[in-house]
């Protein structure tokens, strides 16, 4: 069996007296966003994570080996584990079953120093009660090795009957079945299989040996199921990331480093590949710290120091040569950092950043000592790593020269804005919009149809640089991308400054066809790699031009409807069909250039009538994978992605 970091099993008794009550549950339904981040799709999926996290905590304590997660018809979630089962005895203070307390009282659980858990993730002990509060109904089943207990909750945590015995058993574990409340989750209560699969696979990697069985049973004719079980832990995680992205590793095996200090433990898996992009994923007690934190800082500092020391030691980095920077040594790096701490301090309610100061030296010492040992013992792999870092350094220096040339060119050009840009008069970025339009023809219509006070138009033509296959120095000399950079005013890469942004909304407007989709993807890849704050700040949008015009009559008597899907087109055709069978005229727009300025204003430019999609970066790692698959060199991963996802596409044109 592969080496794995496990916290020692806690032998203290886990019973009803350890369930500690901090405060009541009432605020949850009034302000759900405070507890789960949002009531949109992200918050909906967070409900599942909270229940699964409780089962994972049982695994961390050494008592759970299998977790089953099912999406049932009607988007009902069922999570079952073979852990100890939630304590069912009478709580000494609340005078009801401790299991009922866990699901009805905020901040009630075994994670507040009562001895129930040594290491735990979970949402500060509020997870179970929050899920119950935000559910239309929830059913709890507990097996304690003797009896089967059951209780049903409804309307956000209310119950008519106490926890009761419904049978006998020799098994242990907890099963939770719930339906998210549509009164809370008004946007959607439909779960995304791929979103849940990614999170559950992540948990299986982080807890080597735990078996998670995930099934989508909503469609009886097409069920989907995955067994997620990885004895290799985070080493297999790194291999999986490379396989999904289709990048080529520099070495044969993943570098694995681990160690403990007191009650804390850390493990790191890392490997370089042939791409130009770094992918570092850090976790604390199985919680993905998307904004990094002390453990990630410790890793980066130690990594840069070790590679420089090794390069100097063996004269791979010359005496008169500048030392490698962090960006140099992390080019093409994939790394997973996982720490297990007795008391995690997360910054912010959504736990995006780890604050524990002790995590930094813990990870730093492990990487400093054990990575240097690995490099000494594997000189061939070490040489490849240092050589890749040196090439990245050269590219960074070339980019610096290209950047300085671009600055001088802008300084000499008094206008400093691209010639094809039709700017707006307004300067308040709360109001200004830049439309990046595919083609001169559509650009001409957009210029005539826009509101010139606050809408600027920048036409693009031809295919632009695929930045997934090029370093930043190539961007500075690209005649398709630099007009975008100049128009926005923010610069790119390390010089990026969002304070200099000239437009509050940056809107990609391309044809609803394969070429338009390609241009959108190229632009989004560019923004993702070199202007990512525009995405995280919510400045990037995708325009949604209509696919059809359905009309009857002519001139001033014309009645027109614009349809964005086949279903909408058919509905308008039915509405405008005259008695006697005279059907309206249906025009299929093959491109934006087919619309006259007035039509473009009515459908795509007018803030009161247009439809736009905001580009969000809720999960940068998932987006990173997709960008690499779609825009990278490897054909096979792209083919697999298209074959796997094609059947779930609802409208290929959009």
Secondary structure as GFF3:
##gff-version 3
##sequence-region A 1 654
A	DSSP	three_ten_helix	16	18	.	.	.	ID=ss1
A	DSSP	beta_strand	20	21	.	.	.	ID=ss2
A	DSSP	alpha_helix	27	30	.	.	.	ID=ss3
A	DSSP	alpha_helix	33	36	.	.	.	ID=ss4
A	DSSP	alpha_helix	41	60	.	.	.	ID=ss5
A	DSSP	beta_strand	66	72	.	.	.	ID=ss6
A	DSSP	beta_strand	76	81	.	.	.	ID=ss7
A	DSSP	alpha_helix	98	104	.	.	.	ID=ss8
A	DSSP	beta_strand	108	109	.	.	.	ID=ss9
A	DSSP	alpha_helix	127	133	.	.	.	ID=ss10
A	DSSP	beta_strand	135	144	.	.	.	ID=ss11
A	DSSP	beta_strand	147	154	.	.	.	ID=ss12
A	DSSP	beta_strand	164	168	.	.	.	ID=ss13
A	DSSP	beta_strand	172	180	.	.	.	ID=ss14
A	DSSP	alpha_helix	193	206	.	.	.	ID=ss15
A	DSSP	beta_strand	211	216	.	.	.	ID=ss16
A	DSSP	beta_strand	224	228	.	.	.	ID=ss17
A	DSSP	alpha_helix	234	245	.	.	.	ID=ss18
A	DSSP	beta_strand	255	261	.	.	.	ID=ss19
A	DSSP	beta_strand	264	272	.	.	.	ID=ss20
A	DSSP	beta_strand	279	284	.	.	.	ID=ss21
A	DSSP	beta_strand	287	288	.	.	.	ID=ss22
A	DSSP	alpha_helix	294	313	.	.	.	ID=ss23
A	DSSP	alpha_helix	326	329	.	.	.	ID=ss24
A	DSSP	beta_strand	333	340	.	.	.	ID=ss25
A	DSSP	beta_strand	346	347	.	.	.	ID=ss26
A	DSSP	beta_strand	353	354	.	.	.	ID=ss27
A	DSSP	alpha_helix	358	366	.	.	.	ID=ss28
A	DSSP	pi_helix	367	371	.	.	.	ID=ss29
A	DSSP	alpha_helix	372	377	.	.	.	ID=ss30
A	DSSP	alpha_helix	379	412	.	.	.	ID=ss31
A	DSSP	beta_strand	421	422	.	.	.	ID=ss32
A	DSSP	beta_strand	433	438	.	.	.	ID=ss33
A	DSSP	alpha_helix	440	449	.	.	.	ID=ss34
A	DSSP	beta_strand	455	460	.	.	.	ID=ss35
A	DSSP	three_ten_helix	467	469	.	.	.	ID=ss36
A	DSSP	alpha_helix	472	475	.	.	.	ID=ss37
A	DSSP	alpha_helix	482	488	.	.	.	ID=ss38
A	DSSP	three_ten_helix	493	495	.	.	.	ID=ss39
A	DSSP	three_ten_helix	498	500	.	.	.	ID=ss40
A	DSSP	beta_strand	505	509	.	.	.	ID=ss41
A	DSSP	alpha_helix	514	530	.	.	.	ID=ss42
A	DSSP	alpha_helix	532	536	.	.	.	ID=ss43
A	DSSP	beta_strand	540	543	.	.	.	ID=ss44
A	DSSP	beta_strand	548	552	.	.	.	ID=ss45
A	DSSP	three_ten_helix	555	557	.	.	.	ID=ss46
A	DSSP	beta_strand	559	563	.	.	.	ID=ss47
A	DSSP	alpha_helix	566	576	.	.	.	ID=ss48
A	DSSP	beta_strand	585	588	.	.	.	ID=ss49
A	DSSP	three_ten_helix	592	594	.	.	.	ID=ss50
A	DSSP	alpha_helix	597	600	.	.	.	ID=ss51
A	DSSP	pi_helix	601	605	.	.	.	ID=ss52
A	DSSP	beta_strand	612	614	.	.	.	ID=ss53
A	DSSP	alpha_helix	620	631	.	.	.	ID=ss54
A	DSSP	alpha_helix	635	645	.	.	.	ID=ss55
A	DSSP	three_ten_helix	646	648	.	.	.	ID=ss56
###
